[in-house]
Amino acid sequence: MADKWADKPVAHQAADTPLTSGGAASTAAPPAFATRDPNTPEFWDERFERRFTPWDQQGVPPAFTEFASGLTPCPVLIPGCGSAYEAAWLAQQGWPVTAIDFSAAAVQAARAHLAGLVGVETVHLHQADFFTFEPTPPPRWIYERAFLCALPPSRRGDYVRRMAELAAPGCLLAGLFFLGQSGKKGPPFAIVEAELHDLLSPYFECIDERAVSGSLAVFAGAERWLTWRRLS
Ligand SMILES: C[S@@+](CC[C@H](N)C(=O)[O-])C[C@H]1O[C@@H](n2cnc3c(N)ncnc32)[C@H](O)[C@@H]1O
């Protein structure tokens, strides 16, 4: 499978300066990766281990803090949490958070981030596969950012079915969705908005949609904040 997060520079990177997970530019050439299947933890392990994480925001998106600040704290699930910036932020505001990632290297990055912070003891961090993990307590908000677009399009039906299973009536699925023409190359795999609505609407109603600021160049102009509510 072709892979934009493999050995090609992304839009915000100079060809010889891949972003590292610390946000600094490296002078090393973009790595040539051995793994090509984003369905596997090894694909993501390799990118985290080689510090090639061009999706990494190095912090929390403004749309996320705006949304969370308007809600009463409730159990949140963050699938594909990466470095867990949002989990840390929520915990520091008193939210109960479960953050999962199936990549051992991603979980290690999350642990390293959390280790430097105070007030994050309530983050429940697990190395786990979204498609089989059973969160406790059940979430009232499932946060999406750069997770759906990390999955091959062939897994979109599975994503929606699992979201529907995990979300009790009234539970929110809200976050940043990467919208656009679906290409064969990825990740990230953009999704046409009409397809997203067709997939989710049997289970969720879209109750809010808004433009966002502060997107990384790789997502710029194509990220939107969508809030879906699980139907009864
Ligand atoms: C593009 S990264 C985004 C990370 C994070 N959400 C962020 O915004 O920085 C996608 C993440 O999803 C994780 N992932 C992919 N498939 C997964 C699955 N089935 N279960 C759990 N995590 C998964 C990967 O390991 C990777 O850390």
Ligand as a Chemical Component Dictionary entry (heavy atoms), coordinates in Angstrom:
data_LIG
# 
_chem_comp.id                   LIG 
_chem_comp.type                 NON-POLYMER 
_chem_comp.pdbx_formal_charge   0 
_chem_comp.three_letter_code    LIG 
# 
loop_
_chem_comp_atom.comp_id 
_chem_comp_atom.atom_id 
_chem_comp_atom.alt_atom_id 
_chem_comp_atom.type_symbol 
_chem_comp_atom.charge 
_chem_comp_atom.model_Cartn_x 
_chem_comp_atom.model_Cartn_y 
_chem_comp_atom.model_Cartn_z 
_chem_comp_atom.pdbx_ordinal 
LIG C1  C1  C 0  -1.941 9.341  12.839 1  
LIG S1  S1  S 1  -1.702 8.770  14.436 2  
LIG C2  C2  C 0  -2.640 9.953  15.374 3  
LIG C3  C3  C 0  -2.297 9.963  16.828 4  
LIG C4  C4  C 0  -3.084 10.993 17.650 5  
LIG N1  N1  N 0  -4.504 10.782 17.560 6  
LIG C5  C5  C 0  -2.734 12.373 17.231 7  
LIG O1  O1  O 0  -3.632 13.101 16.798 8  
LIG O2  O2  O -1 -1.560 12.761 17.347 9  
LIG C6  C6  C 0  -2.788 7.348  14.466 10 
LIG C7  C7  C 0  -2.657 6.540  15.731 11 
LIG O3  O3  O 0  -3.666 5.548  15.749 12 
LIG C8  C8  C 0  -3.108 4.359  16.256 13 
LIG N2  N2  N 0  -3.943 3.240  15.778 14 
LIG C9  C9  C 0  -4.152 2.859  14.507 15 
LIG N3  N3  N 0  -4.991 1.808  14.452 16 
LIG C10 C10 C 0  -5.315 1.513  15.735 17 
LIG C11 C11 C 0  -6.160 0.552  16.346 18 
LIG N4  N4  N 0  -6.821 -0.379 15.610 19 
LIG N5  N5  N 0  -6.307 0.568  17.679 20 
LIG C12 C12 C 0  -5.642 1.484  18.437 21 
LIG N6  N6  N 0  -4.808 2.414  17.915 22 
LIG C13 C13 C 0  -4.656 2.442  16.578 23 
LIG C14 C14 C 0  -1.691 4.342  15.741 24 
LIG O4  O4  O 0  -0.838 3.500  16.479 25 
LIG C15 C15 C 0  -1.312 5.824  15.849 26 
LIG O5  O5  O 0  -0.727 6.143  17.088 27 
# 
loop_
_chem_comp_bond.comp_id 
_chem_comp_bond.atom_id_1 
_chem_comp_bond.atom_id_2 
_chem_comp_bond.value_order 
_chem_comp_bond.pdbx_ordinal 
LIG C1  S1  SING 1  
LIG S1  C2  SING 2  
LIG S1  C6  SING 3  
LIG C2  C3  SING 4  
LIG C3  C4  SING 5  
LIG C4  N1  SING 6  
LIG C4  C5  SING 7  
LIG C5  O1  DOUB 8  
LIG C5  O2  SING 9  
LIG C6  C7  SING 10 
LIG C7  O3  SING 11 
LIG C7  C15 SING 12 
LIG O3  C8  SING 13 
LIG C8  N2  SING 14 
LIG C8  C14 SING 15 
LIG N2  C9  SING 16 
LIG N2  C13 SING 17 
LIG C9  N3  DOUB 18 
LIG N3  C10 SING 19 
LIG C10 C11 SING 20 
LIG C10 C13 DOUB 21 
LIG C11 N4  SING 22 
LIG C11 N5  DOUB 23 
LIG N5  C12 SING 24 
LIG C12 N6  DOUB 25 
LIG N6  C13 SING 26 
LIG C14 O4  SING 27 
LIG C14 C15 SING 28 
LIG C15 O5  SING 29 
# 
